[in-house]
């Protein structure tokens, strides 16, 4: 599926950029019996509304149909990344060095299945984050199920 995502990202990125947006991520997934192609966009002022999503959707629908990367019937969704945007790619990690992130693990490590901290550095095998108490923790990437930008819903 990643290969399809990369092809679609490479094809659509210049088109979306020309519209004044940035293509943040492409996700192609099967959920139940249905397939979904999700296109996540951003723009400089950070506020994506329904009109923005519709504009991008209208610009890419025919291109996706013509290129025919996906043989199955699927649902196309164009949306904002949201405040807790997913961090899935190396470039997303680079963009978030020094930022607070939430890391979910497949299983508990040191009694925790989720960590929130400042992303200090990363390599192919580990992520290093600084916790609230200023301690540093290394987490093996193979143990990480999800990384998201942190947003404090209480403030």
C-alpha positions in Angstrom: 0.0 0.0 0.0 2.9 2.3 0.7 3.9 2.2 -3.0 0.5 3.4 -4.0 0.6 6.1 -1.4 4.1 7.3 -2.7 2.9 7.3 -6.3 -0.2 9.3 -5.5 1.8 11.7 -3.3 4.3 12.3 -6.1 1.6 12.8 -8.7 -0.7 15.1 -6.6 1.8 17.2 -4.6 2.6 19.7 -7.4 -1.1 20.0 -8.3 -2.0 20.7 -4.7 0.9 23.1 -4.3 -0.3 25.0 -7.3 -3.6 25.5 -5.5 -1.8 27.1 -2.6 -1.8 24.1 -0.3 0.8 21.6 0.9 0.2 17.9 0.6 1.0 16.6 4.1 0.2 12.9 3.7 -1.5 10.3 1.7 -3.1 7.2 3.4 -4.6 4.3 1.5 -6.3 1.8 3.8 -8.9 -0.9 3.9 -11.4 -0.6 6.7 -13.9 -3.4 6.9 -14.9 -4.1 3.3 -14.2 -0.6 2.1 -11.1 1.1 0.8 -10.3 4.8 1.6 -7.8 7.2 0.0 -7.2 10.0 2.5 -5.4 13.2 1.3 -4.3 15.5 4.2 -3.6 19.1 3.3 -2.2 22.2 5.0 -1.8 25.8 4.2 0.3 28.6 5.5 -2.2 30.2 7.9 -3.0 26.7 9.2 -6.8 26.9 8.9 -8.3 24.4 6.4 -12.0 24.7 5.8 -14.6 22.7 3.8 -14.1 25.0 0.8 -10.4 24.2 0.8 -11.1 20.5 0.9 -13.7 20.8 -1.9 -11.3 22.8 -4.1 -8.6 20.1 -3.7 -11.0 17.3 -4.2 -12.3 18.8 -7.4 -8.8 19.3 -8.7 -7.6 15.8 -8.1 -10.6 13.5 -8.7 -10.3 13.3 -12.5 -6.5 12.9 -12.3 -6.8 10.0 -9.9 -9.4 8.4 -12.2 -7.2 8.8 -15.3 -4.0 7.6 -13.6 -5.9 4.6 -12.2 -3.4 3.7 -9.5 -6.1 2.0 -7.4 -8.0 -0.8 -9.1 -10.6 -1.3 -6.3 -13.5 1.0 -5.7 -12.6 3.5 -2.9 -13.8 6.5 -1.0 -11.8 9.7 -1.5 -11.5 11.9 1.6 -9.6 15.3 1.5 -9.2 16.9 4.9 -7.0 19.0 7.2 -4.3 17.3 9.2 -6.0 18.4 12.4 -4.3 19.7 15.5 -3.0 16.3 16.5 -1.7 15.4 13.1 -0.2 12.0 12.5 3.6 11.8 12.2 4.3 8.9 9.8 7.3 9.9 7.7 10.9 10.9 8.1 10.1 14.4 6.9 7.3 14.7 9.5 9.8 13.8 12.2 12.3 16.4 10.9 9.5 19.1 11.0 8.8 18.2 14.6 12.2 18.3 16.2 11.8 20.4 19.3 8.0 20.0 19.3 5.9 18.1 21.8 4.6 14.8 20.5 2.5 11.8 21.7 4.0 8.4 21.2 1.8 5.3 21.6 3.5 1.9 21.9 2.3 -1.6 21.0 3.0 -2.7 24.6 3.9 -1.2 27.9 7.5 -0.1 28.5 8.4 0.9 32.1 4.7 0.8 33.0 3.5 3.1 30.2 2.0 2.5 26.8 1.9 6.2 25.9 4.6 9.0 26.3 4.3 12.7 25.8 7.5 14.7 25.4 9.7 17.0 23.3 11.2 15.2 20.3 14.9 15.7 20.7 16.3 13.5 17.9 15.7 10.3 16.0 17.5 7.8 13.8 16.5 4.7 11.9 16.0 2.7 15.1 15.2 5.1 18.0 13.3 8.3 19.0 14.7 10.3 21.8 12.2 12.5 23.8 12.5 14.8 26.8 9.7 14.3 29.3 8.1 16.9 31.6 10.6 16.1 34.4 13.5 16.9 32.0 14.5 13.2 31.8 15.4 11.8 28.4 14.0 8.5 27.2 14.9 6.5 24.1 12.1 4.5 22.5 12.8 1.9 19.8 10.9 2.6 16.7 9.9 -1.0 16.3 7.8 -0.7 19.5 6.0 2.5 18.4 2.5 2.1 17.0 1.6 5.7 16.5 3.2 9.2 16.7 1.1 12.4 16.7 1.6 16.1 17.3 0.6 16.8 20.9 -2.3 19.2 21.6 -3.3 20.2 25.1 -7.1 20.0 25.1 -7.3 21.4 28.6 -5.8 24.8 27.8 
